[in-house]
Amino acid sequence: LMQLMRSSVETSIKRLYLRARPKKIIDDDHKAIFTHIMAREPEKAQSAAIKHVRNVNLLLQEMDREEKRDTRAMEWR
């Protein structure tokens, strides 16, 4: 199960890091988490981590919608 999860995370990261906007959002999230950890602010670090997971989920959903739209557009050609 861990290998499957790791593989899924790696695939998602590769997909997201190919685009500037998702990469910036993820980088900003990681910076916020790190900053709160280093400041010994566990509640804020936890909130930032939850926000990060939500952001990644939304970004992946957005990319899936775009890919489906592109596929439909190609079928019409």
Contacts in CASP RR format, 6 or more apart in sequence:
PFRMAT RR
TARGET T0000
AUTHOR 0000-0000-0000
METHOD contacts of the structure
MODEL  1
LMQLMRSSVETSIKRLYLRARPKKIIDDDHKAIFTHIMAREPEKAQSAAI
KHVRNVNLLLQEMDREEKRDTRAMEWR
12 56 0 8 1.000
12 60 0 8 1.000
13 26 0 8 1.000
15 60 0 8 1.000
15 63 0 8 1.000
16 22 0 8 1.000
16 23 0 8 1.000
16 26 0 8 1.000
16 56 0 8 1.000
16 59 0 8 1.000
16 60 0 8 1.000
16 63 0 8 1.000
17 23 0 8 1.000
17 26 0 8 1.000
19 63 0 8 1.000
22 59 0 8 1.000
22 63 0 8 1.000
25 55 0 8 1.000
25 59 0 8 1.000
26 52 0 8 1.000
26 55 0 8 1.000
26 56 0 8 1.000
26 59 0 8 1.000
29 48 0 8 1.000
29 51 0 8 1.000
29 52 0 8 1.000
29 55 0 8 1.000
30 52 0 8 1.000
32 48 0 8 1.000
32 51 0 8 1.000
32 52 0 8 1.000
33 45 0 8 1.000
33 48 0 8 1.000
33 49 0 8 1.000
33 52 0 8 1.000
36 42 0 8 1.000
36 44 0 8 1.000
36 45 0 8 1.000
36 48 0 8 1.000
37 45 0 8 1.000
END
